[in-house]
């Protein structure tokens, strides 16, 4: 696969699994540890899973220069550190937003 086609696929996934443009969150950031969430699995090396929303739990949250960053423990036993707040939604917000989409 060419680099150009790969980058096109990543952009398509970002749009496909992105939030609706008029998203309004009921559960604002920061979300405390133990909160059930959906978070985007960010893995540009694997277009089959990149940008998909996966259920999990907030392990911790830190304030950064560009917003909050989360350590997420996914229900599939994976984890991710440093996920930006735009990639983390309370499960109730996820259910509400993606029913609209």
KOLVEX-967909 format. One record per residue: x, y, z of N, C-alpha, C, O in turn; residue in one letter; chain. Coordinates in Angstrom, 2 decimals. Layout:
% KOLVEX-967909
- X	Y	Z	X	Y	Z	X	Y	Z	X	Y	Z	A	A
...
% end
This chain:
% KOLVEX-967909
- 0.85	-1.17	0.00	0.00	0.00	0.00	0.90	1.24	0.00	1.90	1.29	0.72	X	A
- 0.54	2.21	-0.79	1.34	3.43	-0.87	1.12	4.29	0.37	0.10	4.17	1.05	X	A
- 2.07	5.15	0.64	1.96	6.06	1.78	0.75	6.98	1.61	0.04	7.26	2.58	X	A
- 0.50	7.45	0.41	-0.64	8.33	0.15	-1.95	7.62	0.46	-2.82	8.19	1.12	X	A
- -2.10	6.38	0.00	-3.33	5.62	0.26	-3.50	5.33	1.74	-4.61	5.39	2.27	X	A
- -2.40	5.03	2.41	-2.43	4.79	3.85	-2.94	6.03	4.59	-3.81	5.92	5.45	X	A
- -2.41	7.20	4.25	-2.83	8.44	4.89	-4.30	8.75	4.60	-5.01	9.27	5.46	X	A
- -4.76	8.44	3.39	-6.18	8.62	3.05	-7.05	7.72	3.94	-8.10	8.15	4.43	X	A
- -6.63	6.49	4.13	-7.39	5.56	4.96	-7.46	6.05	6.40	-8.52	5.94	7.03	X	A
- -6.38	6.57	6.93	-6.36	7.09	8.30	-7.33	8.26	8.42	-8.09	8.33	9.38	X	A
- -7.32	9.18	7.45	-8.25	10.32	7.48	-9.70	9.84	7.42	-10.55	10.36	8.13	X	A
- -9.97	8.84	6.58	-11.33	8.28	6.48	-11.78	7.69	7.82	-12.93	7.86	8.23	X	A
- -10.88	7.00	8.50	-11.21	6.43	9.80	-11.46	7.51	10.84	-12.39	7.40	11.64	X	A
- -10.63	8.56	10.83	-10.82	9.66	11.77	-12.20	10.29	11.60	-12.85	10.63	12.58	X	A
- -12.64	10.45	10.36	-13.96	11.03	10.09	-15.06	10.04	10.47	-16.04	10.40	11.12	X	A
- -14.89	8.81	10.06	-15.92	7.79	10.32	-16.19	7.60	11.80	-17.34	7.47	12.21	X	A
- -15.14	7.59	12.60	-15.29	7.34	14.03	-15.21	8.61	14.87	-15.15	8.53	16.10	X	A
- -15.22	9.77	14.23	-15.17	11.04	14.95	-16.52	11.39	15.55	-17.55	10.79	15.23	X	A
- -16.49	12.37	16.44	-17.72	12.82	17.08	-18.54	13.69	16.15	-17.98	14.35	15.27	X	A
- -19.85	13.69	16.32	-20.67	14.62	15.55	-20.22	16.06	15.80	-19.78	16.38	16.91	X	A
- -20.31	16.92	14.80	-19.81	18.29	14.90	-20.48	19.09	16.01	-19.84	19.95	16.62	X	A
- -21.75	18.82	16.30	-22.49	19.59	17.30	-22.55	18.88	18.65	-23.53	19.02	19.38	X	A
- -21.52	18.11	18.99	-21.49	17.34	20.23	-21.55	18.24	21.46	-20.81	19.21	21.58	X	A
- -22.44	17.87	22.37	-22.52	18.55	23.67	-22.43	17.46	24.73	-23.23	16.53	24.75	X	A
- -21.44	17.59	25.62	-21.19	16.57	26.62	-21.96	16.85	27.90	-22.00	17.98	28.37	X	A
- -22.55	15.81	28.47	-23.23	15.90	29.75	-22.22	15.77	30.88	-22.36	16.38	31.94	X	A
- -21.21	14.95	30.65	-20.19	14.65	31.66	-18.90	15.36	31.25	-18.13	14.82	30.46	X	A
- -18.64	16.57	31.78	-17.45	17.32	31.36	-16.16	16.74	31.95	-16.17	15.99	32.93	X	A
- -15.07	17.12	31.33	-13.74	16.70	31.80	-13.32	17.60	32.96	-13.71	18.77	32.98	X	A
- -12.55	17.11	33.90	-11.94	15.79	33.96	-12.90	14.74	34.51	-13.75	15.03	35.34	X	A
- -12.74	13.53	34.01	-13.50	12.39	34.51	-12.64	11.68	35.55	-11.46	11.41	35.29	X	A
- -13.18	11.37	36.72	-12.37	10.76	37.78	-12.05	9.29	37.50	-12.71	8.63	36.70	X	A
- -11.02	8.80	38.17	-10.67	7.39	38.06	-11.86	6.51	38.39	-12.64	6.83	39.28	X	A
- -11.99	5.41	37.68	-13.09	4.49	37.89	-14.31	4.78	37.02	-15.25	3.99	37.01	X	A
- -14.30	5.90	36.28	-15.44	6.25	35.42	-15.49	5.34	34.22	-14.48	5.15	33.54	X	A
- -16.66	4.75	33.93	-16.81	3.94	32.71	-16.85	4.85	31.49	-17.62	5.82	31.45	X	A
- -16.04	4.54	30.50	-15.90	5.41	29.32	-15.85	4.58	28.04	-15.73	3.36	28.07	X	A
- -15.95	5.29	26.94	-15.52	4.80	25.64	-14.36	5.69	25.24	-14.43	6.91	25.39	X	A
- -13.29	5.09	24.75	-12.12	5.86	24.35	-11.66	5.36	22.98	-11.81	4.19	22.64	X	A
- -11.09	6.28	22.22	-10.62	5.89	20.89	-9.28	5.19	20.99	-8.35	5.67	21.64	X	A
- -9.20	4.05	20.33	-7.95	3.32	20.23	-7.15	3.98	19.11	-7.55	3.93	17.95	X	A
- -6.05	4.60	19.47	-5.23	5.33	18.51	-4.03	4.47	18.14	-3.13	4.26	18.95	X	A
- -4.03	3.96	16.90	-2.94	3.13	16.42	-2.85	3.30	14.91	-3.44	2.53	14.16	X	A
- -2.10	4.29	14.48	-1.98	4.58	13.05	-1.27	3.47	12.28	-1.32	3.45	11.05	X	A
- -0.63	2.56	12.98	0.05	1.45	12.30	-0.92	0.34	11.93	-0.57	-0.56	11.17	X	A
- -2.13	0.39	12.47	-3.11	-0.64	12.19	-4.44	0.00	11.78	-5.28	0.25	12.64	X	A
- -4.65	0.26	10.49	-5.89	0.90	10.05	-7.15	0.10	10.38	-8.24	0.67	10.37	X	A
- -7.03	-1.18	10.67	-8.21	-1.96	11.03	-8.78	-1.57	12.38	-9.98	-1.73	12.62	X	A
- -7.96	-1.05	13.27	-8.44	-0.69	14.61	-8.29	0.79	14.93	-8.88	1.26	15.91	X	A
- -7.55	1.55	14.15	-7.31	2.96	14.45	-8.62	3.73	14.57	-9.51	3.60	13.72	X	A
- -8.73	4.54	15.61	-9.82	5.48	15.86	-11.14	4.83	16.27	-12.14	5.52	16.40	X	A
- -11.16	3.53	16.47	-12.40	2.88	16.92	-12.62	3.18	18.40	-11.67	3.30	19.17	X	A
- -13.87	3.31	18.78	-14.25	3.56	20.17	-14.39	2.22	20.88	-15.13	1.34	20.43	X	A
- -13.68	2.07	22.00	-13.66	0.83	22.76	-14.02	1.15	24.21	-13.59	2.17	24.76	X	A
- -14.81	0.29	24.83	-15.20	0.52	26.23	-14.03	0.28	27.16	-13.15	-0.53	26.89	X	A
- -14.03	1.02	28.26	-12.98	0.89	29.24	-13.30	1.70	30.48	-14.45	2.09	30.71	X	A
- -12.27	1.93	31.28	-12.41	2.66	32.54	-11.25	3.63	32.69	-10.12	3.32	32.32	X	A
- -11.54	4.81	33.23	-10.48	5.77	33.52	-9.65	5.23	34.67	-10.18	4.90	35.73	X	A
- -8.34	5.13	34.46	-7.44	4.76	35.54	-6.93	6.02	36.23	-6.89	6.10	37.46	X	A
- -6.55	7.03	35.41	-6.09	8.30	35.97	-6.22	9.39	34.92	-6.42	9.13	33.73	X	A
- -6.09	10.63	35.38	-6.21	11.79	34.51	-5.24	12.86	34.99	-5.09	13.09	36.19	X	A
- -4.59	13.52	34.03	-3.67	14.62	34.35	-3.98	15.82	33.48	-4.35	15.67	32.32	X	A
- -3.84	17.00	34.04	-4.03	18.24	33.29	-2.76	18.55	32.52	-1.67	18.58	33.10	X	A
- -2.90	18.77	31.21	-1.76	19.14	30.37	-1.95	20.52	29.80	-2.96	21.18	30.07	X	A
- -1.01	20.97	29.01	-1.10	22.29	28.38	-2.25	22.37	27.39	-2.81	23.45	27.18	X	A
- -2.61	21.25	26.79	-3.65	21.24	25.75	-4.93	20.54	26.21	-5.71	20.09	25.37	X	A
- -5.16	20.44	27.50	-6.35	19.78	28.04	-5.97	18.61	28.92	-4.83	18.49	29.35	X	A
- -6.93	17.76	29.17	-6.70	16.61	30.03	-6.20	15.42	29.23	-6.59	15.21	28.08	X	A
- -5.34	14.64	29.87	-4.79	13.40	29.29	-5.14	12.25	30.23	-5.01	12.35	31.45	X	A
- -5.58	11.16	29.62	-6.08	10.03	30.39	-5.26	8.77	30.20	-4.69	8.52	29.14	X	A
- -5.21	7.99	31.29	-4.72	6.61	31.24	-5.97	5.75	31.29	-6.70	5.76	32.29	X	A
- -6.23	5.01	30.22	-7.45	4.21	30.09	-7.11	2.72	30.14	-6.18	2.25	29.48	X	A
- -7.89	1.98	30.93	-7.81	0.52	30.96	-9.00	0.02	30.14	-10.15	0.13	30.58	X	A
- -8.72	-0.52	28.97	-9.78	-0.97	28.08	-10.32	-2.32	28.55	-9.61	-3.11	29.17	X	A
- -11.59	-2.57	28.23	-12.23	-3.82	28.61	-11.63	-5.03	27.90	-11.82	-6.17	28.35	X	A
- -10.90	-4.81	26.80	-10.26	-5.92	26.09	-8.86	-6.22	26.66	-8.06	-6.91	26.03	X	A
- -8.59	-5.68	27.85	-7.34	-5.89	28.60	-6.15	-5.14	28.04	-5.02	-5.39	28.47	X	A
- -6.37	-4.24	27.09	-5.32	-3.34	26.63	-5.37	-2.07	27.48	-6.31	-1.88	28.24	X	A
- -4.38	-1.22	27.33	-4.41	0.07	28.01	-3.69	1.10	27.15	-2.90	0.76	26.27	X	A
- -3.99	2.36	27.41	-3.35	3.44	26.68	-3.10	4.59	27.64	-3.95	4.92	28.48	X	A
- -1.94	5.20	27.51	-1.56	6.34	28.34	-1.57	7.60	27.48	-1.23	7.55	26.29	X	A
- -1.96	8.70	28.06	-1.85	9.99	27.37	-2.94	10.26	26.35	-2.73	11.10	25.47	X	A
- -4.08	9.59	26.44	-5.17	9.87	25.50	-5.76	11.25	25.79	-6.10	11.56	26.93	X	A
- -5.87	12.06	24.75	-6.42	13.41	24.90	-7.90	13.33	25.22	-8.58	12.38	24.82	X	A
- -8.40	14.32	25.94	-9.80	14.33	26.35	-10.79	14.21	25.19	-11.90	13.71	25.38	X	A
- -10.41	14.67	24.00	-11.33	14.57	22.86	-11.53	13.12	22.42	-12.45	12.82	21.65	X	A
- -10.68	12.22	22.92	-10.78	10.80	22.58	-11.36	9.96	23.71	-11.28	8.74	23.68	X	A
- -11.95	10.64	24.73	-12.49	9.94	25.89	-13.88	10.49	26.20	-14.05	11.70	26.38	X	A
- -14.87	9.61	26.25	-16.25	10.00	26.55	-16.83	9.13	27.65	-16.62	7.92	27.67	X	A
- -17.57	9.74	28.55	-18.35	8.97	29.52	-19.27	8.06	28.71	-19.75	8.45	27.65	X	A
- -19.52	6.86	29.20	-20.33	5.90	28.42	-21.73	6.44	28.11	-22.27	6.16	27.04	X	A
- -22.32	7.20	29.03	-23.65	7.75	28.77	-23.61	8.79	27.65	-24.53	8.85	26.83	X	A
- -22.55	9.62	27.61	-22.40	10.58	26.51	-22.18	9.85	25.19	-22.76	10.23	24.17	X	A
- -21.37	8.81	25.21	-21.13	8.02	23.99	-22.45	7.47	23.46	-22.75	7.60	22.27	X	A
- -23.24	6.85	24.34	-24.51	6.28	23.91	-25.42	7.36	23.30	-26.05	7.13	22.27	X	A
- -25.48	8.51	23.94	-26.33	9.60	23.47	-25.83	10.16	22.13	-26.62	10.35	21.20	X	A
- -24.54	10.43	22.02	-23.98	11.05	20.82	-24.03	10.14	19.60	-24.34	10.60	18.50	X	A
- -23.73	8.88	19.78	-23.66	8.01	18.63	-25.03	7.47	18.20	-25.17	6.91	17.12	X	A
- -26.02	7.65	19.04	-27.39	7.38	18.59	-27.85	8.49	17.66	-28.66	8.25	16.77	X	A
- -27.32	9.71	17.87	-27.66	10.87	17.02	-27.02	10.76	15.66	-27.61	11.16	14.66	X	A
- -25.81	10.21	15.60	-24.98	10.22	14.38	-25.54	9.46	13.26	-24.93	9.40	12.19	X	A
% end
